[in-house]
Amino acid sequence: MAKYLLGTQVLVDLARNDESDEIYRWMDREDLKMSAVAVSVMSFEVFAAHVDKLPAKDRGIWSPLLERQLRKFQRRGTILPVTLNVALQCAGLEALDLEEIDPVSGKRVAVDLATQLVASTAVVEGLTLCDGRQPYHDELETRGLSLLDPYS
């Protein structure tokens, strides 16, 4: 049974399949098996949308990586849907001014709906969200989110 929900960036880093990456080191430290981790369908949607925007050369590299991760999690049955309870949890976040740091510009930006749905999935499913710490996590931790930053 899943214990962790991978955030979108963690999913991307896992897709790189670089065994020296922080994600693999974290999994080794925790002696985690892939069966202990799940992914929100929204993380795959965000990953796919970013791959679609890449130049053809880069898309040719990232598309197979995305597909491999998708098949891996599908086989295990550990892709979690957006359920009514997840949507309701997310709706409760709408009034909050949640912000994250944009990795490109380094500026604070509003947290998008997909990211809120991923965090809401973790809360509803009682899973620990594995993601790089962002400013909005502080607010969500007061609302039941459990966070583990595998990069720290």
N, C-alpha and C positions, 0 to 999 in steps of 0.2 A: 504494500500500500504506500502511496506517495506521502511524503513528509514535507517536501519542498516544492514551491512553484518557481520555476525559473523566470526571471524578468527577460524582457526582449533582448537587452544587450548581452546578458549571460547566454541566451540561446544562440545569438550570433557568434559569440566567442567560442562556444561549444562546437558550432558548425565549422569553425576554422580548423578544428581537429589538430590543434597544436598541443601535444601532450605536455609541453613546458608551460602552457598558459596557466594563469592564476586559477581558472575554473577547475582544471584537472588537478592542480595542487590542492585546492580546497577539497575536492571530492576524495582525493587520496588521504588527506589528513583526517577527514571524517569517516573514512572507509565506506563511502557511499557507493551504492550500486545504482545503475540507471533506473531501476524499478522504484527507487525512493524519490524520484523527481518527476514532476508533471509540468506541462506547459499550457498556458491559456491559448485558445484558438486565436485570440487577438494578437498575441506575440507573433504567431505565424503570419497573420494578416499584415502587420507592420513590417516584418522582415521581407515579405513578398513585395509589398509596395515599394520599399527602398531598392530592392533588387531590380524591379521594373524600371526605375528611374536612372539606373546606371548606364554608362556608355556600353555599347555592344560587347566590347572586349571584356570589361569587368563583369557584365551580366553573364557572359559565358563561363566565368570562373565561379560566380556566386550562385547561379541557378542550380547547378548540381549539388552544391553544399546545402542549400535550402531543401531541395527534394530529398536528400539523404536523411536529414533531420526529421522532416515530415514523415517519411516512411518509418523511421525508427520509432518515433513516438506513436504513430498510428498502430504499428504492430503490438506495442505494449498496451495500447488503450489508455494512454496517459495524456491525451489532448483534452483539456477541459473546455466545455462549451460556456457560452454566456447564457446563464439560466435566468429565470424571472427573479430569483433571490439576488443574483449578482447584479442585475439591472437595477433592482430596488436599492441595493447597497450603494451602487454608483450614483443613483439619483440623489441620495442623501449627501453626496459630496459636491453637488452642483453649486451650492451657495458659497463654498469655500474658495478662496483665492489661492489655489495650489500652484506652486511654481517649482520648476526644475531648472538646472543649468544646461543650456544648450551646448552640446559637445563641440560644435563647430565655432560658434561665436564666443562662448564662455559667458554669455549673458543669461540673466534670469528670464524665462519664458513661461507662459501658462502651460500647465500639464494638459495634454490632449486627452480626448475621450478614451482612446484605446488604452493608454497608460492607466487611466482611472479604472477601466474595466479589468485590467490585469490585477491591479492591487485589490479591487473589490472581490475578485475571484479568490485570492489568497485568504481574505478575511472570511468569506462565506464558507469556504471549504476547510477552514482551520489549518491552513498550510503556512509555512514560513516562506515569505517572499525572498528569493535570492536575487539581489540587485545591488548595483552600486548606489551608495547613499546619495540621496537627493534632498533638497530642502523640504519638499512636500511629505517626505516620510515621517518627519517629526509630528506633523499634524495627524497623519493617519495612524501612527502608533498609539495616539491617545484614543483612537476609535477602534482599536482591536487588531491592527496590523502587527504582525511579528515579522521583523526584518533581519536578514543576515546579509552582510556585505562581504562577499567572497574576495573582493579586491583589497580589503584592508588587512 
